[in-house]
Amino acid sequence: MTHYDLVVIGTGSGNSIVNHRFADWKVAIVERGVFGGTCLNKGCIPTKMFVHTADVAATPAGSARYGIDEELTGVRWPDVRDRIFGRIDPIAAAGSEYRHHNPENANVTVYDGTGRFTGVKELTVEGNEGTTSVVTADRFVLASGSRPVVPPIVGLEETGYHTSDTIMRLDELPRRMAILGSGFVAAEFAHVFSSFGVEVTLIARSKVLLRGEDAEIAEHFTEIARGKYDVLLQHETIRANRLPDGSIQLWMLCPDGKEELIVDELLVAVGRTPNADLLNPEATGVEVDRDGRVVVDEYQQTTVDGIYALGDLTSPHQLKHVANHEARVVKHNLLEPDNRIKSDHRFVPHAVFSSPQIASVGLTEAEAVAQGIEYVVSRQKYADIAYGWAMEDTTGFAKLLADPTTGQLIGAHIMGPQAPTVIQPLIQAMSFGLGAYEMARGQYWIHPAMPELIENALLNLPLKR
């Protein structure tokens, strides 16, 4: 049994905590998989590299409206895949090498394996090479992330399937693919594979796609998606089977009874679950809520003094920028326990890199109504700004919600080109308390650039002045 000053479990955002300021600490890092976590290896970064490639592949399909005749003559899938992971895999390997062997980490011991608490501040690590180690520490950081949810569908395990962990490393593009799910991951991969020429069928239990978005955004997105690939709403997959020719047969319940679908590949993208259960946190006294998330306070500390948690393990947002923010808070609080800082989760934005793109921050209209908050709303179409004319965009729009008296924004929702970039000034305004009118009139807006979408939306708010 070895005792440490600090043990960090997980090398996603948790890996950023230990730097030169911990040189006098005896530190252990535990990682059961690949260094870099979900975002680097299986999430944000590779998926966005695939999304950008898909955007390029989809360009010819919409070029005719500009008077340009183009066609997509082929997608070299191995080249696409290998370009992306040829860049990412060395980063993960370098991260591991740095922690294992760089002299700057002489005070750091890396355990490659799965850690489970077996006592109060006692962690047993089952090594990937078959070894077993027991470590104790004064402080722990739990940052072991999340994993894809696999629904209990009859025959699914025997049939075989992909999740976001594996789908990007396919050997070849299938002709037909089914995607189970209606959220961020499903929407992004539907765009990617349909742009590459795969016949995509998206199977959703809900009445709309992206049902967590503002209702107007979700409804418009669903309508657009139905024009790009097959969307089956209110369909529940109940059984899967592998046919003799290698294809996959799915049975679904739907409003009309039952339906059958045959595809070549199946992607399960119905959500992610925290990895808290893998840690057995109850053994050290750490509380877990009914959704399986580790419970933390505003300082990111768990119910046990000296044990902190961050990222997907504890946050319902499941976003890399949230995990990074929480990691900075944890780092500060470890180093300065008498001057701790709080996490700021007031205005957490998110984006869906689909086609069209979506970005959102703050309350939806339904949430504002449910909370009894008075608000005014404005909408601005891309089609009504000059750059929207240049793009010939006919579907995109911004929707803003604000306090009618103060002009403070309470929600912003954008669907259209570069939505995750265009929304950033609104995130800044909400975070620093800048009113809508002051924001619109207190600065120059470049003409004719896309942010004029935001300027006009702000000016359209019917504020009480």
C-alpha positions as CSV (number, residue, x, y, z in Angstrom):
1,M,0.0,0.0,0.0
2,T,1.4,3.4,-1.1
3,H,0.3,6.7,0.3
4,Y,0.1,9.9,-1.9
5,D,-0.7,13.5,-1.3
6,L,-3.0,13.4,-4.4
7,V,-4.6,10.8,-6.6
8,V,-6.2,11.8,-9.9
9,I,-8.5,9.3,-11.5
10,G,-8.9,10.0,-15.2
11,T,-6.7,11.7,-17.8
12,G,-9.2,13.9,-19.6
13,S,-9.6,17.3,-18.0
14,G,-8.3,15.8,-14.8
15,N,-4.9,15.4,-16.4
16,S,-4.6,19.2,-16.7
17,I,-4.6,19.7,-12.9
18,V,-1.1,18.4,-12.1
19,N,1.5,20.9,-13.3
20,H,4.7,22.4,-11.9
21,R,2.9,23.8,-8.9
22,F,2.5,20.3,-7.6
23,A,6.2,19.5,-7.9
24,D,6.5,19.1,-4.1
25,W,3.5,16.7,-4.0
26,K,3.6,13.0,-4.2
27,V,1.0,12.3,-7.0
28,A,-0.6,9.3,-8.6
29,I,-2.6,9.3,-11.8
30,V,-4.9,6.4,-12.6
31,E,-6.1,5.7,-16.2
32,R,-7.9,2.6,-17.4
33,G,-8.0,3.5,-21.1
34,V,-6.2,5.9,-23.4
35,F,-4.7,9.2,-22.2
36,G,-6.7,12.3,-23.1
37,G,-10.2,11.1,-22.2
38,T,-13.3,11.0,-24.3
39,C,-13.0,14.5,-25.9
40,L,-9.6,13.8,-27.5
41,N,-10.0,10.2,-28.5
42,K,-13.7,9.5,-29.0
43,G,-15.6,12.7,-28.7
44,C,-15.4,16.4,-29.4
45,I,-12.2,16.6,-31.5
46,P,-12.4,13.6,-33.9
47,T,-16.1,14.1,-34.4
48,K,-15.6,17.8,-35.4
49,M,-12.8,16.8,-37.7
50,F,-15.3,14.3,-39.3
51,V,-18.0,17.0,-39.3
52,H,-15.9,19.5,-41.2
53,T,-15.0,16.8,-43.7
54,A,-18.7,16.0,-44.1
55,D,-19.4,19.7,-44.6
56,V,-17.0,19.7,-47.5
57,A,-18.5,16.5,-48.9
58,A,-22.0,18.0,-48.7
59,T,-21.0,21.2,-50.5
60,P,-21.7,20.0,-54.1
61,A,-25.3,19.0,-53.2
62,G,-26.1,22.7,-52.5
63,S,-23.9,24.4,-55.0
64,A,-26.5,24.7,-57.8
65,R,-28.3,27.5,-56.1
66,Y,-25.2,29.7,-56.6
67,G,-25.0,28.9,-60.3
68,I,-22.2,26.4,-59.7
69,D,-22.5,22.8,-60.9
70,E,-20.5,20.3,-58.8
71,E,-20.8,16.7,-57.9
72,L,-19.2,14.4,-55.3
73,T,-17.4,11.7,-57.1
74,G,-16.2,9.7,-54.1
75,V,-15.3,9.5,-50.5
76,R,-12.0,7.8,-49.6
77,W,-13.0,6.7,-46.2
78,P,-9.7,5.1,-45.1
79,D,-8.0,8.4,-46.0
80,V,-10.6,10.4,-44.1
81,R,-10.3,8.2,-41.0
82,D,-6.6,7.9,-41.1
83,R,-6.0,11.6,-41.5
84,I,-8.0,12.3,-38.4
85,F,-6.7,9.5,-36.1
86,G,-3.2,9.9,-37.6
87,R,-3.2,13.2,-35.9
88,I,-5.1,12.3,-32.7
89,D,-3.5,9.0,-31.7
90,P,0.0,10.5,-31.5
91,I,-1.3,13.2,-29.1
92,A,-2.7,10.6,-26.8
93,A,0.5,8.5,-26.9
94,A,2.6,11.6,-26.3
95,G,0.4,12.5,-23.2
96,S,1.0,9.0,-21.8
97,E,4.7,9.2,-22.6
98,Y,5.0,12.6,-20.9
99,R,3.4,11.4,-17.6
100,H,5.2,8.1,-17.6
101,H,8.8,9.1,-18.5
102,N,9.3,12.9,-18.6
103,P,11.7,14.1,-15.8
104,E,9.2,16.9,-15.1
105,N,6.9,14.2,-13.7
106,A,9.4,12.6,-11.4
107,N,6.9,13.1,-8.5
108,V,4.1,11.4,-10.5
109,T,3.3,7.7,-10.6
110,V,1.0,6.5,-13.3
111,Y,-1.2,3.4,-12.8
112,D,-2.6,2.0,-16.0
113,G,-5.7,0.2,-14.8
114,T,-9.2,0.5,-13.3
115,G,-9.4,2.0,-9.8
116,R,-12.2,1.1,-7.3
117,F,-12.5,2.4,-3.8
118,T,-12.2,-0.4,-1.3
119,G,-12.2,1.7,1.9
120,V,-12.1,5.3,3.1
121,K,-9.7,7.1,0.8
122,E,-8.3,3.7,-0.3
123,L,-8.3,2.8,-3.9
124,T,-7.5,-0.7,-5.4
125,V,-6.2,-0.5,-9.0
126,E,-6.5,-3.6,-11.1
127,G,-3.8,-3.0,-13.6
128,N,-4.2,-3.6,-17.4
129,E,-1.3,-6.0,-17.2
130,G,-2.9,-8.1,-14.5
131,T,-1.2,-6.5,-11.4
132,T,-3.1,-5.2,-8.4
133,S,-2.1,-2.1,-6.4
134,V,-3.6,-0.5,-3.4
135,V,-3.1,3.3,-2.9
136,T,-4.3,5.7,-0.3
137,A,-4.2,9.5,-0.4
138,D,-5.1,12.7,1.5
139,R,-6.8,14.0,-1.5
140,F,-8.5,12.5,-4.6
141,V,-9.8,14.0,-7.8
142,L,-12.5,11.9,-9.5
143,A,-12.5,12.7,-13.2
144,S,-13.2,9.4,-14.9
145,G,-15.9,10.7,-17.3
146,S,-18.8,8.8,-18.8
147,R,-19.6,6.0,-21.3
148,P,-22.3,5.4,-23.9
149,V,-25.6,4.0,-22.7
150,V,-26.6,0.7,-24.3
151,P,-30.4,0.1,-24.1
152,P,-31.8,-3.3,-23.2
153,I,-32.9,-4.4,-26.7
154,V,-33.5,-8.1,-27.2
155,G,-30.7,-9.6,-29.3
156,L,-28.6,-6.4,-29.4
157,E,-25.5,-7.8,-27.8
158,E,-25.6,-11.0,-29.9
159,T,-26.1,-8.9,-33.1
160,G,-23.3,-6.5,-32.4
161,Y,-23.4,-2.7,-32.7
162,H,-21.3,0.5,-32.6
163,T,-21.3,3.4,-30.3
164,S,-19.5,6.7,-30.6
165,D,-16.4,4.9,-29.2
166,T,-16.0,2.7,-32.2
167,I,-18.1,4.1,-35.2
168,M,-15.3,6.5,-36.3
169,R,-12.9,3.6,-36.9
170,L,-14.9,1.6,-39.3
171,D,-13.0,-0.4,-41.9
172,E,-15.2,0.8,-44.7
173,L,-18.3,2.9,-45.2
174,P,-21.5,0.9,-45.1
175,R,-24.3,1.3,-47.7
176,R,-27.0,1.5,-45.0
177,M,-26.8,2.7,-41.4
178,A,-29.3,2.9,-38.6
179,I,-28.7,5.4,-35.8
180,L,-30.7,4.9,-32.6
181,G,-31.1,8.2,-30.8
182,S,-32.3,11.8,-31.3
183,G,-29.7,13.9,-29.4
184,F,-26.4,15.6,-30.1
185,V,-24.4,12.5,-31.0
186,A,-27.1,11.0,-33.2
187,A,-27.6,14.3,-35.1
188,E,-23.9,14.9,-35.7
189,F,-23.2,11.3,-37.0
190,A,-26.4,11.4,-39.1
191,H,-24.9,14.5,-40.9
192,V,-21.5,12.9,-41.2
193,F,-22.5,9.6,-42.7
194,S,-25.3,10.9,-44.9
195,S,-22.9,13.5,-46.3
196,F,-20.5,10.6,-47.2
197,G,-23.3,8.9,-49.2
198,V,-24.5,6.4,-46.6
199,E,-28.2,5.7,-46.5
200,V,-29.0,6.9,-43.0
201,T,-32.1,6.0,-41.0
202,L,-32.4,7.8,-37.7
203,I,-34.7,6.1,-35.2
204,A,-36.1,8.2,-32.4
205,R,-38.5,7.4,-29.6
206,S,-39.4,11.1,-29.3
207,K,-41.7,13.2,-31.4
208,V,-38.9,15.6,-32.5
209,L,-35.1,15.4,-32.8
210,L,-33.0,17.4,-30.2
211,R,-36.0,17.6,-27.9
212,G,-33.8,19.3,-25.3
213,E,-33.5,22.4,-27.5
214,D,-35.9,25.3,-27.6
215,A,-39.1,23.9,-29.2
216,E,-38.9,26.1,-32.3
217,I,-35.3,25.0,-32.9
218,A,-36.1,21.3,-32.4
219,E,-39.2,21.4,-34.7
220,H,-37.4,23.3,-37.5
221,F,-34.3,21.0,-37.2
222,T,-36.5,17.9,-37.4
223,E,-38.2,19.2,-40.6
224,I,-34.8,19.9,-42.2
225,A,-33.3,16.6,-41.1
226,R,-36.3,14.7,-42.8
227,G,-35.2,16.3,-46.1
228,K,-31.7,14.9,-45.7
229,Y,-32.1,11.4,-44.4
230,D,-34.8,9.0,-43.2
231,V,-36.2,10.0,-39.8
232,L,-38.4,7.6,-37.9
233,L,-40.1,9.4,-35.0
234,Q,-42.0,7.7,-32.1
235,H,-40.2,4.5,-33.0
236,E,-38.9,2.2,-30.2
237,T,-36.5,-0.5,-31.3
238,I,-37.4,-3.7,-29.5
239,R,-35.3,-6.4,-31.2
240,A,-32.2,-6.8,-33.3
241,N,-30.9,-9.8,-35.3
242,R,-27.9,-10.5,-37.5
243,L,-28.9,-12.1,-40.8
244,P,-26.9,-14.8,-42.7
245,D,-25.6,-12.2,-45.2
246,G,-24.2,-10.1,-42.3
247,S,-26.8,-7.4,-42.4
248,I,-28.8,-6.3,-39.3
249,Q,-32.5,-6.6,-38.9
250,L,-34.3,-4.3,-36.5
251,W,-37.9,-4.5,-35.3
252,M,-39.6,-1.4,-34.0
253,L,-42.8,-0.4,-32.3
254,C,-44.4,2.7,-33.8
255,P,-47.8,4.5,-33.9
256,D,-48.9,2.4,-36.8
257,G,-47.9,-0.9,-35.1
258,K,-44.6,-2.6,-36.0
259,E,-41.9,-1.9,-38.6
260,E,-38.9,-3.7,-39.8
261,L,-35.6,-2.3,-41.1
262,I,-32.5,-3.9,-42.5
263,V,-29.2,-2.1,-42.5
264,D,-25.5,-2.9,-42.7
265,E,-24.3,-1.1,-39.6
266,L,-26.0,0.0,-36.4
267,L,-24.9,3.0,-34.2
268,V,-26.4,3.2,-30.7
269,A,-26.4,6.9,-29.6
270,V,-29.1,7.2,-27.0
271,G,-27.0,9.0,-24.3
272,R,-24.1,8.7,-21.9
273,T,-23.9,7.5,-18.3
274,P,-21.4,8.6,-15.6
275,N,-18.6,6.1,-14.8
276,A,-19.2,6.6,-11.0
277,D,-20.4,3.0,-10.6
278,L,-17.0,1.8,-11.8
279,L,-15.3,3.6,-9.0
280,N,-17.5,2.2,-6.2
281,P,-17.5,5.6,-4.5
282,E,-19.8,4.5,-1.7
283,A,-16.9,2.6,-0.2
284,T,-15.1,5.9,0.6
285,G,-18.3,7.7,1.6
286,V,-18.9,9.7,-1.6
287,E,-22.6,10.3,-2.3
288,V,-24.0,9.5,-5.8
289,D,-27.4,10.8,-6.9
290,R,-30.2,8.8,-8.4
291,D,-28.9,9.5,-11.9
292,G,-25.5,8.0,-11.1
293,R,-23.6,11.2,-10.8
294,V,-21.2,12.0,-8.0
295,V,-22.6,14.8,-5.8
296,V,-20.4,17.9,-5.4
297,D,-20.8,21.3,-3.8
298,E,-20.1,24.7,-5.4
299,Y,-16.4,24.1,-4.8
300,Q,-16.5,20.8,-6.7
301,Q,-15.9,18.9,-3.4
302,T,-17.8,15.7,-2.8
303,T,-19.4,14.7,0.5
304,V,-16.0,13.6,1.7
305,D,-13.5,16.3,2.7
306,G,-10.5,16.3,0.3
307,I,-12.2,14.3,-2.5
308,Y,-13.2,16.5,-5.5
309,A,-15.0,15.5,-8.7
310,L,-15.5,17.1,-12.1
311,G,-16.7,16.6,-15.6
312,D,-19.1,14.0,-16.9
313,L,-18.8,12.1,-13.7
314,T,-20.7,14.8,-11.8
315,S,-22.1,17.3,-14.4
316,P,-25.4,16.9,-16.3
317,H,-24.0,19.1,-19.0
318,Q,-21.4,16.5,-20.2
319,L,-19.4,19.2,-22.0
320,K,-15.7,19.5,-22.3
321,H,-15.7,23.2,-21.7
322,V,-17.5,22.6,-18.4
323,A,-15.1,19.9,-17.4
324,N,-12.1,22.2,-18.1
325,H,-13.7,25.0,-16.1
326,E,-14.3,22.6,-13.2
327,A,-10.7,21.3,-13.4
328,R,-9.4,24.9,-13.0
329,V,-11.6,25.3,-9.9
330,V,-10.4,22.0,-8.5
331,K,-6.7,22.9,-9.1
332,H,-7.1,26.2,-7.4
333,N,-8.9,24.7,-4.4
334,L,-6.3,22.0,-4.0
335,L,-3.5,24.5,-4.0
336,E,-5.2,27.2,-1.9
337,P,-7.6,25.4,0.4
338,D,-8.0,28.5,2.6
339,N,-9.0,30.6,-0.4
340,R,-11.3,28.4,-2.4
341,I,-13.3,29.5,-5.4
342,K,-16.6,28.4,-6.7
343,S,-17.6,27.0,-10.1
344,D,-19.8,29.2,-12.3
345,H,-22.5,27.2,-14.0
346,R,-24.9,30.2,-14.6
347,F,-24.6,30.4,-18.4
348,V,-23.4,27.1,-19.8
349,P,-23.6,27.1,-23.6
350,H,-23.6,24.1,-25.9
351,A,-23.5,23.4,-29.6
352,V,-24.6,20.7,-32.0
353,F,-22.3,20.4,-35.0
354,S,-24.9,19.0,-37.3
355,S,-26.3,20.4,-40.5
356,P,-27.6,23.0,-39.8
357,Q,-25.5,23.9,-36.8
358,I,-27.2,24.8,-33.5
359,A,-26.0,26.7,-30.4
360,S,-27.8,27.6,-27.2
361,V,-27.2,29.3,-23.9
362,G,-29.6,30.0,-21.0
363,L,-33.3,29.2,-20.8
364,T,-35.6,27.9,-23.5
365,E,-39.0,29.5,-23.8
366,A,-40.7,26.5,-22.2
367,E,-38.3,26.7,-19.2
368,A,-39.0,30.4,-18.8
369,V,-42.7,29.7,-18.8
370,A,-42.4,26.8,-16.3
371,Q,-40.4,29.0,-14.0
372,G,-42.8,31.9,-14.2
373,I,-40.2,34.3,-15.5
374,E,-41.4,37.3,-17.4
375,Y,-39.7,37.7,-20.8
376,V,-39.9,39.1,-24.2
377,V,-38.7,37.3,-27.4
378,S,-37.3,38.3,-30.7
379,R,-36.4,36.3,-33.8
380,Q,-34.1,37.2,-36.6
381,K,-33.7,35.1,-39.8
382,Y,-30.3,34.7,-41.5
383,A,-32.2,35.3,-44.8
384,D,-32.9,38.9,-43.7
385,I,-29.2,40.0,-43.2
386,A,-26.8,40.7,-46.0
387,Y,-24.5,37.8,-45.4
388,G,-27.5,35.5,-45.3
389,W,-28.3,36.7,-48.8
390,A,-24.8,35.7,-49.8
391,M,-25.3,32.2,-48.4
392,E,-28.8,31.9,-49.7
393,D,-29.8,30.5,-46.3
394,T,-33.5,30.1,-46.0
395,T,-33.8,28.1,-42.8
396,G,-31.5,29.6,-40.1
397,F,-32.6,32.0,-37.4
398,A,-31.7,33.4,-34.0
399,K,-34.2,33.5,-31.1
400,L,-33.5,35.7,-28.0
401,L,-35.3,35.9,-24.7
402,A,-34.7,38.8,-22.4
403,D,-36.1,40.5,-19.3
404,P,-38.5,43.1,-20.6
405,T,-37.5,45.8,-18.1
406,T,-33.7,45.4,-17.6
407,G,-32.9,44.1,-21.1
408,Q,-30.8,41.3,-19.6
409,L,-30.7,38.3,-21.8
410,I,-32.0,35.0,-20.2
411,G,-31.7,32.8,-23.3
412,A,-30.3,32.6,-26.8
413,H,-30.9,29.9,-29.4
414,I,-29.4,29.9,-32.9
415,M,-29.8,27.5,-35.8
416,G,-27.8,28.1,-38.9
417,P,-24.3,28.6,-40.4
418,Q,-21.5,28.9,-37.8
419,A,-24.1,29.1,-34.9
420,P,-21.5,28.1,-32.3
421,T,-19.3,31.0,-33.3
422,V,-22.1,33.6,-33.8
423,I,-23.5,33.0,-30.3
424,Q,-20.3,33.8,-28.4
425,P,-21.1,37.6,-28.0
426,L,-24.4,36.6,-26.3
427,I,-22.6,34.3,-23.9
428,Q,-20.3,37.1,-23.0
429,A,-23.2,39.5,-22.5
430,M,-25.0,37.2,-20.2
431,S,-21.9,36.3,-18.2
432,F,-20.9,40.0,-17.7
433,G,-24.4,41.5,-17.3
434,L,-24.5,43.5,-20.5
435,G,-28.0,44.6,-21.4
436,A,-29.4,43.9,-24.9
437,Y,-29.8,47.6,-26.0
438,E,-26.3,48.5,-24.7
439,M,-24.8,45.6,-26.5
440,A,-26.6,46.4,-29.7
441,R,-25.8,50.1,-29.7
442,G,-22.6,50.4,-27.7
443,Q,-20.3,48.9,-30.3
444,Y,-19.7,48.6,-34.0
445,W,-21.0,45.6,-35.9
446,I,-19.0,44.7,-39.0
447,H,-21.1,45.0,-42.1
448,P,-22.0,42.8,-43.9
449,A,-20.8,40.0,-41.5
450,M,-22.8,37.2,-39.9
451,P,-22.9,38.8,-36.4
452,E,-25.4,41.3,-37.8
453,L,-27.8,38.5,-37.1
454,I,-27.2,39.1,-33.4
455,E,-27.3,42.9,-33.7
456,N,-30.7,42.8,-35.4
457,A,-32.1,40.2,-33.0
458,L,-31.1,42.5,-30.1
459,L,-32.7,45.5,-31.6
460,N,-35.9,43.6,-32.3
461,L,-36.5,42.8,-28.6
462,P,-39.6,44.7,-27.5
463,L,-38.1,46.1,-24.3
464,K,-39.9,48.4,-21.9
465,R,-37.8,51.6,-22.3
